[in-house]
């Protein structure tokens, strides 16, 4: 199947499978897994932090960050479209007793600095204590500019807030801007980076922060059932995700731009090419068109897309230019 649903569907590379089969392992809860330890040390150094923690998923990494920055009854500011608010099961509220304060995401994915400042609560017993600003980059495939990140950091520091980055696809943001990932992460107190999306690792995210923060996160990880044992098998693939798969993302970006241009020529779709900045294409389907039928017919042709009035098509290592051309040909056949 040609799967456009997400870059989470990527299969590990042959090199990853070999590294996993030969990984040196130990009990990570005891701190004895040398491959996990090497991954965490490498990640911290490469991305500009003192410490790192290997986690089972991006959702877990984000929850650990929120619970390590905030106490019960505290509040974090984020976007209404933020993954750690909208798509992570309400974990911060349910498990951390942390109140989310969602703000409107602008068309470019950012939060207005004025909105952030206005949402910070005064020191009053009537209000939750605002402790943290959480941003996401990329968000919906869009890149937050470096100048915006610097301004958001300055605002957070001015108001005594910590600042967290959900960097699930921060590698895409870096590659698209031709900068290092550390050029982006420098503006944050903590960062989560997913290794199992476009970077092809089968499992895992890395959480970055200072020693005290990571110590708290490690304790929360254990309490939340995330203490992994011989996790070096997974960390071996994660290492290759960081060292071998980042630059390759440029190919996904080129394919996304190509796909967007092709879709824009079809009358049934509306595509804003200016919003195709990394590996995601959003194609709004013409009103009253039978999307369900189209999705089912595509499946019969070996193509998977998520049914919606706006299709989110995600490019990744397992989709080639030839696959895209087959997809376009199939669409044209269905539309006739």
C-alpha positions as a Python dict, from the first residue, in 0.01 Angstrom:
ca = {
    (1, 'X'): (0, 0, 0),
    (2, 'X'): (106, 359, -69),
    (3, 'X'): (23, 522, 264),
    (4, 'X'): (-32, 899, 277),
    (5, 'X'): (-202, 897, 619),
    (6, 'X'): (105, 995, 823),
    (7, 'X'): (484, 974, 844),
    (8, 'X'): (432, 756, 1152),
    (9, 'X'): (387, 460, 915),
    (10, 'X'): (753, 460, 808),
    (11, 'X'): (931, 126, 827),
    (12, 'X'): (1277, 105, 987),
    (13, 'X'): (1566, 95, 741),
    (14, 'X'): (1777, -213, 676),
    (15, 'X'): (2059, -50, 871),
    (16, 'X'): (1825, 4, 1166),
    (17, 'X'): (1712, -358, 1162),
    (18, 'X'): (2073, -475, 1163),
    (19, 'X'): (2165, -236, 1446),
    (20, 'X'): (1867, -355, 1650),
    (21, 'X'): (1964, -720, 1602),
    (22, 'X'): (2318, -653, 1723),
    (23, 'X'): (2253, -391, 1991),
    (24, 'X'): (2433, -419, 2323),
    (25, 'X'): (2167, -404, 2594),
    (26, 'X'): (2115, -389, 2969),
    (27, 'X'): (1842, -296, 3215),
    (28, 'X'): (1766, 69, 3146),
    (29, 'X'): (1571, 119, 3470),
    (30, 'X'): (1897, 45, 3651),
    (31, 'X'): (2076, 273, 3405),
    (32, 'X'): (2266, -29, 3270),
    (33, 'X'): (2174, -18, 2902),
    (34, 'X'): (2483, 114, 2719),
    (35, 'X'): (2299, 181, 2391),
    (36, 'X'): (2030, 388, 2562),
    (37, 'X'): (2295, 576, 2758),
    (38, 'X'): (2488, 647, 2439),
    (39, 'X'): (2173, 770, 2262),
    (40, 'X'): (2085, 1005, 2547),
    (41, 'X'): (2438, 1145, 2571),
    (42, 'X'): (2464, 1193, 2194),
    (43, 'X'): (2124, 1362, 2175),
    (44, 'X'): (2199, 1604, 2458),
    (45, 'X'): (2529, 1707, 2303),
    (46, 'X'): (2398, 1733, 1947),
    (47, 'X'): (2092, 1939, 2037),
    (48, 'X'): (2253, 2168, 2294),
    (49, 'X'): (2124, 2035, 2627),
    (50, 'X'): (2281, 1895, 2942),
    (51, 'X'): (2067, 1581, 2960),
    (52, 'X'): (1824, 1369, 2762),
    (53, 'X'): (1572, 1093, 2828),
    (54, 'X'): (1464, 820, 2585),
    (55, 'X'): (1085, 776, 2592),
    (56, 'X'): (839, 541, 2429),
    (57, 'X'): (656, 808, 2226),
    (58, 'X'): (613, 1176, 2154),
    (59, 'X'): (294, 1178, 2359),
    (60, 'X'): (483, 1041, 2657),
    (61, 'X'): (770, 1288, 2610),
    (62, 'X'): (531, 1583, 2598),
    (63, 'X'): (339, 1465, 2904),
    (64, 'X'): (663, 1417, 3099),
    (65, 'X'): (768, 1770, 3003),
    (66, 'X'): (439, 1922, 3117),
    (67, 'X'): (442, 1730, 3445),
    (68, 'X'): (807, 1815, 3512),
    (69, 'X'): (761, 2187, 3452),
    (70, 'X'): (422, 2218, 3626),
    (71, 'X'): (271, 2110, 3957),
    (72, 'X'): (-92, 2024, 4032),
    (73, 'X'): (-309, 2330, 3976),
    (74, 'X'): (-59, 2498, 3742),
    (75, 'X'): (-135, 2602, 3387),
    (76, 'X'): (38, 2582, 3050),
    (77, 'X'): (-30, 2802, 2746),
    (78, 'X'): (-47, 2642, 2402),
    (79, 'X'): (-228, 2661, 2069),
    (80, 'X'): (-574, 2523, 2008),
    (81, 'X'): (-419, 2307, 1737),
    (82, 'X'): (-128, 2197, 1958),
    (83, 'X'): (-79, 1822, 1959),
    (84, 'X'): (-25, 1813, 2337),
    (85, 'X'): (-361, 1983, 2386),
    (86, 'X'): (-583, 1844, 2110),
    (87, 'X'): (-448, 1500, 2022),
    (88, 'X'): (-295, 1350, 2338),
    (89, 'X'): (-602, 1239, 2528),
    (90, 'X'): (-607, 1524, 2777),
    (91, 'X'): (-317, 1363, 2960),
    (92, 'X'): (-191, 1684, 3118),
    (93, 'X'): (-528, 1746, 3283),
    (94, 'X'): (-615, 1384, 3362),
    (95, 'X'): (-277, 1261, 3485),
    (96, 'X'): (-96, 1581, 3578),
    (97, 'X'): (-384, 1797, 3709),
    (98, 'X'): (-243, 2071, 3486),
    (99, 'X'): (-481, 2319, 3328),
    (100, 'X'): (-431, 2386, 2956),
    (101, 'X'): (-499, 2739, 2832),
    (102, 'X'): (-537, 2704, 2454),
    (103, 'X'): (-494, 3011, 2233),
    (104, 'X'): (-590, 3065, 1870),
    (105, 'X'): (-327, 2948, 1622),
    (106, 'X'): (-271, 3196, 1343),
    (107, 'X'): (-270, 3084, 979),
    (108, 'X'): (107, 3036, 995),
    (109, 'X'): (75, 2817, 1307),
    (110, 'X'): (207, 3078, 1550),
    (111, 'X'): (43, 3225, 1860),
    (112, 'X'): (17, 3602, 1876),
    (113, 'X'): (261, 3730, 2136),
    (114, 'X'): (-8, 3970, 2258),
    (115, 'X'): (-244, 3676, 2311),
    (116, 'X'): (22, 3492, 2510),
    (117, 'X'): (89, 3793, 2732),
    (118, 'X'): (-284, 3852, 2788),
    (119, 'X'): (-341, 3489, 2890),
    (120, 'X'): (-81, 3489, 3168),
    (121, 'X'): (-273, 3486, 3495),
    (122, 'X'): (-200, 3728, 3781),
    (123, 'X'): (-70, 3592, 4111),
    (124, 'X'): (-412, 3549, 4269),
    (125, 'X'): (-576, 3259, 4453),
    (126, 'X'): (-865, 3268, 4205),
    (127, 'X'): (-647, 3158, 3914),
    (128, 'X'): (-434, 2865, 3813),
    (129, 'X'): (-65, 2954, 3818),
    (130, 'X'): (69, 3009, 3466),
    (131, 'X'): (401, 2825, 3453),
    (132, 'X'): (476, 2721, 3097),
    (133, 'X'): (449, 2824, 2732),
    (134, 'X'): (440, 2531, 2489),
    (135, 'X'): (499, 2576, 2114),
    (136, 'X'): (507, 2327, 1827),
    (137, 'X'): (744, 2336, 1528),
    (138, 'X'): (655, 2228, 1268),
    (139, 'X'): (280, 2260, 1322),
    (140, 'X'): (54, 2133, 1047),
    (141, 'X'): (366, 2113, 832),
    (142, 'X'): (435, 2486, 878),
    (143, 'X'): (756, 2633, 1016),
    (144, 'X'): (773, 2885, 1299),
    (145, 'X'): (1035, 3148, 1198),
    (146, 'X'): (1352, 3180, 1402),
    (147, 'X'): (1277, 3544, 1480),
    (148, 'X'): (939, 3441, 1624),
    (149, 'X'): (1100, 3177, 1846),
    (150, 'X'): (1344, 3436, 1982),
    (151, 'X'): (1058, 3676, 2059),
    (152, 'X'): (852, 3402, 2226),
    (153, 'X'): (1150, 3304, 2439),
    (154, 'X'): (1205, 3664, 2545),
    (155, 'X'): (836, 3697, 2637),
    (156, 'X'): (844, 3377, 2842),
    (157, 'X'): (1156, 3485, 3029),
    (158, 'X'): (1010, 3831, 3092),
    (159, 'X'): (710, 3673, 3264),
    (160, 'X'): (902, 3403, 3448),
    (161, 'X'): (767, 3117, 3237),
    (162, 'X'): (948, 2808, 3116),
    (163, 'X'): (917, 2735, 2746),
    (164, 'X'): (875, 2389, 2592),
    (165, 'X'): (893, 2280, 2228),
    (166, 'X'): (691, 1994, 2093),
    (167, 'X'): (948, 1923, 1826),
    (168, 'X'): (791, 1608, 1687),
    (169, 'X'): (898, 1723, 1339),
    (170, 'X'): (1164, 1977, 1435),
    (171, 'X'): (1405, 1800, 1201),
    (172, 'X'): (1176, 1892, 912),
    (173, 'X'): (1178, 2254, 1025),
    (174, 'X'): (1557, 2258, 1039),
    (175, 'X'): (1611, 2091, 702),
    (176, 'X'): (1361, 2320, 529),
    (177, 'X'): (1547, 2626, 662),
    (178, 'X'): (1893, 2479, 596),
    (179, 'X'): (1991, 2519, 963),
    (180, 'X'): (2084, 2282, 1243),
    (181, 'X'): (1822, 2139, 1477),
    (182, 'X'): (2016, 2300, 1763),
    (183, 'X'): (1957, 2641, 1603),
    (184, 'X'): (1589, 2586, 1682),
    (185, 'X'): (1616, 2409, 2016),
    (186, 'X'): (1838, 2684, 2162),
    (187, 'X'): (1527, 2890, 2239),
    (188, 'X'): (1368, 2634, 2472),
    (189, 'X'): (1405, 2500, 2825),
    (190, 'X'): (1288, 2158, 2710),
    (191, 'X'): (1228, 1986, 2376),
    (192, 'X'): (1068, 1661, 2266),
    (193, 'X'): (1183, 1514, 1934),
    (194, 'X'): (1000, 1222, 1774),
    (195, 'X'): (1227, 968, 1607),
    (196, 'X'): (956, 740, 1468),
    (197, 'X'): (801, 972, 1209),
    (198, 'X'): (1002, 1093, 911),
    (199, 'X'): (1324, 977, 1078),
    (200, 'X'): (1210, 614, 1041),
    (201, 'X'): (1287, 468, 1384),
    (202, 'X'): (1025, 208, 1482),
    (203, 'X'): (966, 347, 1832),
    (204, 'X'): (1067, 637, 2051),
    (205, 'X'): (1117, 1005, 2121),
    (206, 'X'): (1390, 1193, 2301),
    (207, 'X'): (1319, 1451, 2573),
    (208, 'X'): (1584, 1718, 2634),
    (209, 'X'): (1639, 1947, 2932),
    (210, 'X'): (1864, 2034, 3224),
    (211, 'X'): (1968, 1772, 3486),
    (212, 'X'): (1696, 1855, 3742),
    (213, 'X'): (1426, 1855, 3475),
    (214, 'X'): (1535, 1519, 3333),
    (215, 'X'): (1560, 1372, 3683),
    (216, 'X'): (1195, 1467, 3744),
    (217, 'X'): (1094, 1341, 3400),
    (218, 'X'): (1265, 1007, 3460),
    (219, 'X'): (1072, 965, 3787),
    (220, 'X'): (742, 1053, 3617),
    (221, 'X'): (825, 813, 3332),
    (222, 'X'): (859, 527, 3580),
    (223, 'X'): (535, 622, 3757),
    (224, 'X'): (350, 634, 3426),
    (225, 'X'): (465, 284, 3337),
    (226, 'X'): (738, 394, 3099),
    (227, 'X'): (1036, 227, 3260),
    (228, 'X'): (1182, 19, 2977),
    (229, 'X'): (1426, -264, 3034),
    (230, 'X'): (1648, -382, 2745),
    (231, 'X'): (1552, -75, 2545),
    (232, 'X'): (1888, -62, 2368),
    (233, 'X'): (1728, -262, 2087),
    (234, 'X'): (1510, 43, 2019),
    (235, 'X'): (1780, 298, 2099),
    (236, 'X'): (2007, 147, 1835),
    (237, 'X'): (1755, 237, 1565),
    (238, 'X'): (1696, 576, 1726),
    (239, 'X'): (2067, 659, 1698),
    (240, 'X'): (2056, 598, 1324),
    (241, 'X'): (1741, 807, 1296),
    (242, 'X'): (1937, 1104, 1426),
    (243, 'X'): (2264, 1043, 1243),
    (244, 'X'): (2142, 910, 906),
    (245, 'X'): (1787, 1023, 837),
    (246, 'X'): (1772, 1400, 896),
    (247, 'X'): (1918, 1523, 567),
    (248, 'X'): (1702, 1278, 373),
    (249, 'X'): (1391, 1475, 478),
    (250, 'X'): (1464, 1724, 197),
    (251, 'X'): (1345, 1455, -46),
    (252, 'X'): (1009, 1438, 133),
    (253, 'X'): (978, 1817, 113),
    (254, 'X'): (1047, 1814, -262),
    (255, 'X'): (790, 1540, -310),
    (256, 'X'): (532, 1732, -109),
    (257, 'X'): (581, 2043, -325),
    (258, 'X'): (549, 1831, -639),
    (259, 'X'): (231, 1663, -512),
    (260, 'X'): (79, 1998, -415),
    (261, 'X'): (139, 2142, -763),
    (262, 'X'): (-19, 1838, -926),
    (263, 'X'): (-325, 1845, -700),
    (264, 'X'): (-372, 2219, -755),
    (265, 'X'): (-434, 2146, -1124),
    (266, 'X'): (-733, 1924, -1044),
    (267, 'X'): (-1067, 2107, -1020),
    (268, 'X'): (-1190, 1905, -722),
    (269, 'X'): (-908, 2027, -494),
    (270, 'X'): (-808, 2362, -348),
    (271, 'X'): (-443, 2377, -237),
    (272, 'X'): (-266, 2676, -82),
    (273, 'X'): (86, 2623, -213),
    (274, 'X'): (230, 2880, 29),
    (275, 'X'): (144, 2649, 321),
    (276, 'X'): (332, 2353, 176),
    (277, 'X'): (660, 2415, 358),
    (278, 'X'): (777, 2070, 463),
    (279, 'X'): (630, 1720, 415),
    (280, 'X'): (255, 1788, 444),
    (281, 'X'): (-2, 1880, 181),
    (282, 'X'): (-354, 1991, 272),
    (283, 'X'): (-603, 1961, -15),
    (284, 'X'): (-952, 2095, 45),
    (285, 'X'): (-1211, 1889, -144),
    (286, 'X'): (-1480, 2065, -341),
    (287, 'X'): (-1808, 2100, -151),
    (288, 'X'): (-2061, 1819, -203),
    (289, 'X'): (-1800, 1588, -354),
    (290, 'X'): (-1825, 1228, -228),
    (291, 'X'): (-1499, 1203, -35),
    (292, 'X'): (-1585, 864, 115),
    (293, 'X'): (-1628, 709, -229),
    (294, 'X'): (-1300, 858, -348),
    (295, 'X'): (-1113, 726, -45),
    (296, 'X'): (-1261, 378, -94),
    (297, 'X'): (-1170, 374, -463),
    (298, 'X'): (-816, 483, -382),
    (299, 'X'): (-788, 199, -131),
    (300, 'X'): (-891, -46, -402),
    (301, 'X'): (-598, 86, -605),
    (302, 'X'): (-357, 33, -316),
    (303, 'X'): (-351, 393, -185),
    (304, 'X'): (-436, 493, 173),
    (305, 'X'): (-557, 844, 264),
    (306, 'X'): (-752, 966, 566),
    (307, 'X'): (-1113, 1052, 486),
    (308, 'X'): (-1182, 1421, 547),
    (309, 'X'): (-1318, 1723, 364),
    (310, 'X'): (-959, 1849, 368),
    (311, 'X'): (-716, 1571, 287),
    (312, 'X'): (-392, 1570, 486),
    (313, 'X'): (-132, 1397, 272),
    (314, 'X'): (200, 1327, 443),
    (315, 'X'): (516, 1244, 251),
    (316, 'X'): (782, 1015, 396),
    (317, 'X'): (1063, 776, 310),
    (318, 'X'): (830, 502, 188),
    (319, 'X'): (664, 722, -76),
    (320, 'X'): (864, 782, -394),
    (321, 'X'): (808, 1022, -682),
    (322, 'X'): (684, 724, -883),
    (323, 'X'): (427, 651, -610),
    (324, 'X'): (305, 1011, -628),
    (325, 'X'): (267, 989, -1004),
    (326, 'X'): (65, 670, -965),
    (327, 'X'): (-152, 846, -704),
    (328, 'X'): (-219, 1139, -939),
    (329, 'X'): (-299, 907, -1230),
    (330, 'X'): (-536, 709, -1007),
    (331, 'X'): (-707, 1026, -887),
    (332, 'X'): (-762, 1148, -1241),
    (333, 'X'): (-913, 813, -1331),
    (334, 'X'): (-1149, 827, -1032),
    (335, 'X'): (-1249, 1188, -1096),
    (336, 'X'): (-1351, 1106, -1452),
}
